[in-house]
Amino acid sequence: MPLPLDDLQHALAAQSLFEDKTWRLSPEPWPLTESQLREIEQIGQACLEFYRASELLYLRSAEDKNLLRNREQKAPWVADYLDRGKPAELVAHAREKRQRNTQPLIIRPDLLISDGGFALTEVDSVPGGIGLTAFLNRLYGREDSIIGADDEMLALFYRSMASARPDREMPLVVIVVSDEAATYRPEMQWLAEELRRRGKPVHCLHPTDLMPIGETLCADIDGNPTEIDVLYRFWELFDLPNIPVAEHVFAALQHSDLRVTPPMRPFQEEKLTLALFHHPRLEDFWRENLSKRSLKTLRKIIPHGWIMDPVDLPPNAVLDAPTVGGRPIHRWEQLADASQKERNLIIKLSGFHENAWGARSVLLGSDASRSEWEDGIRDAIEEAPRTLSILQEYRKPIRQSHPIYTADGSVASMEGRVRLCPYYFVEGEQAVLGGVLATFCPADKKIIHGMRDAALLPCRVVKSPKSVNK
């Protein structure tokens, strides 16, 4: 049943979710087939395995250990890539023994629907939209086919956080949102308030609301300084200098039972791990450390990518890079001569930079002028000593249509392209799907993100006639 515009407007007016952000509205959630849902569920498990394998790759590289079980292969250059531009103390923290086997507890990949199926453009371990998706699931939840119906995302959020402190029956969870991420504070406040209504001790606070007491990190909860059990970090690691209590967070991790998620391990937030997945020298490593099913899934959905490291090569060597004019290249600057067809590529910063999140650094070569393309290549090369960029194949999303409310309140079918953001909550060895947020942009927009003229929608499953008849 379509959701009336008045109901949508009233619900969104009563609860701010994104600070100073608006989007278009639709009477219907985004439809997914049962087959698409099954694949999305498997993608979550594959992403969790990928995080764990990536940690093993990083640590073995950093310690100059063998990557393979029965054949010698070392790759110290992997850690060099992942540590580049990071403060030494943050690198040391990421490598600490007590941090080992710590992965993000919430995983959100960005999936485009292309002619070849899903294309994974990045995986976010500090994702926005958790509260928004849970809110939309409830708002459109009159349909039992909504993915994450019955406030499942709320329950999964707390269960995943609590899993970090199995020694506590009801651990205190504090969501800390930085000023850099202030746009997302309203949705996280809503999330915390809804969980408290369910009897779960969850609070959303500003970094300045935290206080060190002895070796612990505390928050003022109902007028009482209370030790935090789990801190959900909603800030990017490049923003650490602007987090007033950062040194106390690190101290509490050393001397108390505090758990921080996602872990403050910058190698887990680098997009270049997706390029490492396709690196020819690492093929055997991924085969050894991923299940056959996850390896097959990731090979299908991760577009080919390359790390734009401007190194000097011997005369008889070429780069692992796209060809130009059908020929291999030995310098990244040669990409400037690529034809428009050959420029079906995206350049983006890998991480640890204020422009590395959202769509701030994304340049689509086929949509750029030659001068813009040349500037993008030059910027990537000049930034490389501090922050690496990756080059990634662009898999164009297919055009689809969906009903959208117009300015006069009527419903019209809009042509556009969609990005799906599934949210997985880690419980032990499983990544459990809690909801899927669809961002539906007009067809003339090449880069899909949460712009003003996009629609943000929860997703539902459309059952096949065979399923209905069973």
C-alpha angles and dihedrals in degrees: 000000000000116000111239117242092234091057091050095047093046093050094047093044090053094052124038110212106168119032110245092345128128133179140180121275132228132195091222138050119241111274122231126183122236088249091054090049092052090051092048090052090052091047089060092055091045091052091051091051089047091054091051094046091046090055090052091049092050096047095045089049093048091050093043090238129153114276098204133058102227105015132055116250128146128182113186088162090073093066090043090057095045095045097044113128094003123128111258093237092055091050090050090050092050090054098046115125093233089058094054118118091017112135133172110280093211119049126187122179123190110234127190121196106230134168088271094050127256119005117197110213098176144340118233121206093180098047127179120211100058094119093036093054092047089050093049091046088058094042094053092032096111081095111073089207092073111119103240096021120166092039091291092155091058092053093045093049093057095041092053092047092047090051088071089065107038088162091069123072093207109010120200108245119198120190109207116199119192125218089249088061096039091125088073098045096094094055092048091048089052090049092051093046092051092050091050088054085058090053096257117135100235125142133178112217143169117248090250089061091069122090133190115230113183107312094335134086114230142183132204103254113181091335095312126104102237129186113247116232100186126019115199103208112217099178134088116248093239085064095060094108087062094052104093095202097043095114090050090051090055091045092050090050088055099044108025140042094262116139122203122198132222086034116242092248109130095198088069091061099052118111089206090080085077089058090047088057088066097039108126093221092056100048094103092048093057091045091054097045105040127065115251091249095051092044090053091047094050093046089055099047107032110085115224112271141183134203112237099223110156099216127160112250131200114256095261096049132090133195125260089244143111116292124249117214087354092300130109117248131224099194128045090225088071089072087077088076093055116123120243089259091050089050092070084125138110126222117202138160112259099221150286093078134101089241096047097087131069112009095306098118100029116123120181107205098204090053096045130086117246091256092050090049092050090048091051092052092047092049091050091051094046093047094046097094088059106023126012124221128210130219114216136184111252114230105194114227115239121247115256135170131230135169114262132181112246127215092269093052097255124124121247133174110249125202112222151124127262138218117197121209111191116192117218123191116204117230112174107301095349134085104209119203111233103172145327126235116205120204108199114193130184113271094249092063110094098186112054118215139131097292126160094259094049125094121231113210142168117235132242133191119246106209119221119242089252091057092047092051095050 
